[in-house]
Amino acid sequence: MREKRIRALIAVLAALCVCGTARGEETWYMRVIARDDTALGQTEKERVRDAALSALPRRAADIPACLGQIARAANRIAPCTAEIRLWSPDENTPAAPTVYLTVGSGQGHNWWGILYEDALALARADAEETQGDAPVFLWPLWEKLMRWLGL
C-alpha cells in the first residue's frame, strides 16, 4: 500500500513539473492592507483577500486587464481601492508587480502573498508586518498530499 502511494506521489510531482499552467509566469504579489487593527478589521481584510484571490485570472499576464474585476470582487466585501504597484516584502527581495488592495483608510496590519510563483502557484506567503516576525510559507497542496500518503 505504501509503495503505491509513493509511486502516486512521484507521478503527481512529475506531472506538476511538466504540466504547469503558469510555467514561466512572472512573480506577482498581492498585498491587502486592513482598515484598522480591530478584530473586525482583520477579519474583513481576510474576506477581501479571499474575494480578490477568487477573481484572479489563470495567467499573471492577464492581471492588468482583470484589475477591475478583482476590485469589484473585493469591494463586494468592503470599500477598498485596488491598484497595481511595484512592491517588495523586504529590502532583500526584488520588487515585483503587486495587486495592492487598501481597505478603507488602510491603517491596519497587512496580508501579503506570492501569486504565480511556480508551475501551479503553490507558494503562498502569509505574513503580517509585525515586529521582526518572519513570513510563514504555507504549502497547502503539499501538506494535503503528505497527509494522504500518511507521512
C-alpha positions as CSV (number, residue, x, y, z in Angstrom):
1,M,0.0,0.0,0.0
2,R,2.8,2.4,0.9
3,E,4.7,1.7,-2.3
4,K,1.5,2.6,-4.3
5,R,1.3,5.9,-2.5
6,I,5.0,6.6,-3.1
7,R,4.6,5.8,-6.8
8,A,1.5,8.1,-6.9
9,L,3.5,10.9,-5.3
10,I,6.2,10.6,-7.8
11,A,3.7,10.6,-10.7
12,V,2.0,13.7,-9.3
13,L,5.3,15.5,-8.8
14,A,6.4,14.7,-12.3
15,A,3.1,16.0,-13.7
16,L,3.4,19.2,-11.7
17,C,6.9,19.7,-13.3
18,V,5.7,19.1,-16.8
19,C,2.1,20.3,-17.0
20,G,2.0,23.5,-15.0
21,T,-0.3,26.1,-16.5
22,A,1.5,29.1,-15.1
23,R,5.0,27.9,-16.1
24,G,7.3,30.8,-16.9
25,E,4.9,33.3,-15.3
26,E,6.4,36.4,-13.7
27,T,6.2,36.5,-9.9
28,W,3.4,38.7,-8.7
29,Y,2.4,39.6,-5.1
30,M,-0.9,40.5,-3.6
31,R,-1.0,42.8,-0.6
32,V,-4.1,43.6,1.4
33,I,-4.0,46.4,4.0
34,A,-6.7,46.3,6.7
35,R,-8.6,49.4,7.6
36,D,-7.5,49.1,11.2
37,D,-6.2,46.5,13.7
38,T,-9.6,45.6,15.3
39,A,-10.7,42.0,15.1
40,L,-13.4,43.1,12.7
41,G,-10.9,45.0,10.6
42,Q,-8.6,42.0,10.4
43,T,-11.5,39.6,9.6
44,E,-12.7,42.0,6.9
45,K,-9.1,42.1,5.4
46,E,-9.1,38.3,5.1
47,R,-12.5,38.3,3.5
48,V,-11.4,40.9,1.0
49,R,-8.2,38.8,0.3
50,D,-10.3,35.7,-0.4
51,A,-12.7,37.6,-2.7
52,A,-9.8,39.1,-4.6
53,L,-7.9,35.7,-4.9
54,S,-11.1,34.1,-6.3
55,A,-11.2,36.8,-9.0
56,L,-7.6,36.3,-10.2
57,P,-7.2,35.3,-13.8
58,R,-5.4,32.0,-14.6
59,R,-2.4,33.8,-16.1
60,A,-0.4,36.6,-14.5
61,A,-0.1,38.4,-17.8
62,D,-3.9,38.9,-17.6
63,I,-3.9,40.7,-14.2
64,P,-3.8,44.3,-15.5
65,A,-6.8,43.6,-17.8
66,C,-8.7,42.0,-14.9
67,L,-7.9,44.6,-12.2
68,G,-11.5,46.0,-12.4
69,Q,-12.9,42.5,-11.9
70,I,-10.6,41.9,-8.9
71,A,-11.6,45.3,-7.5
72,R,-15.3,44.6,-7.9
73,A,-15.0,41.3,-6.1
74,A,-13.1,42.9,-3.2
75,N,-15.5,45.8,-3.0
76,R,-18.4,43.4,-2.5
77,I,-16.9,42.7,0.9
78,A,-15.7,46.2,1.9
79,P,-14.9,49.5,0.3
80,C,-11.3,49.4,-0.9
81,T,-9.0,50.7,-3.6
82,A,-7.2,48.4,-6.0
83,E,-4.1,49.2,-8.0
84,I,-1.0,47.6,-9.4
85,R,2.3,48.8,-7.8
86,L,5.9,47.6,-7.7
87,W,6.4,46.3,-4.1
88,S,8.8,44.2,-2.1
89,P,8.2,42.5,1.2
90,D,11.7,43.4,2.4
91,E,14.9,45.0,1.4
92,N,16.5,41.7,0.2
93,T,13.7,40.7,-2.2
94,P,13.4,42.4,-5.6
95,A,10.3,44.4,-6.1
96,A,7.6,42.7,-8.2
97,P,4.2,43.8,-9.6
98,T,1.7,43.7,-6.8
99,V,-2.1,43.8,-6.7
100,Y,-2.4,46.3,-3.9
101,L,-5.7,46.5,-2.1
102,T,-6.3,49.1,0.7
103,V,-9.4,48.6,2.8
104,G,-10.9,51.9,4.0
105,S,-8.1,54.2,5.3
106,G,-5.6,51.3,5.3
107,Q,-4.4,51.9,8.9
108,G,-4.1,48.2,9.9
109,H,-1.8,45.3,9.5
110,N,-1.5,43.7,6.1
111,W,-1.6,40.3,4.5
112,W,0.6,39.5,1.5
113,G,1.1,36.5,-0.7
114,I,3.0,35.3,-3.7
115,L,1.0,34.8,-6.9
116,Y,2.0,32.6,-9.8
117,E,5.4,31.8,-8.2
118,D,5.9,28.3,-9.7
119,A,4.2,25.9,-12.1
120,L,0.9,25.8,-10.2
121,A,1.3,28.8,-8.0
122,L,1.7,26.6,-4.9
123,A,3.8,29.1,-2.9
124,R,1.8,31.5,-0.8
125,A,3.3,33.6,1.9
126,D,1.0,34.5,4.7
127,A,2.6,37.2,6.7
128,E,1.8,40.3,8.7
129,E,4.1,43.2,9.3
130,T,4.9,42.7,13.0
131,Q,8.0,43.4,15.0
132,G,10.5,41.1,13.4
133,D,8.3,38.1,12.7
134,A,9.4,36.2,9.6
135,P,6.8,35.2,7.0
136,V,5.3,31.8,7.3
137,F,5.2,29.9,4.0
138,L,2.2,27.6,3.5
139,W,2.1,24.8,1.0
140,P,-1.5,23.5,1.3
141,L,-1.3,21.1,-1.6
142,W,1.9,19.6,-0.3
143,E,0.6,19.2,3.2
144,K,-2.6,17.6,2.0
145,L,-0.6,15.2,-0.2
146,M,1.7,14.3,2.7
147,R,-1.3,13.6,4.9
148,W,-2.8,11.4,2.2
149,L,0.4,9.5,1.9
150,G,0.5,9.1,5.7
151,L,3.9,10.7,6.0
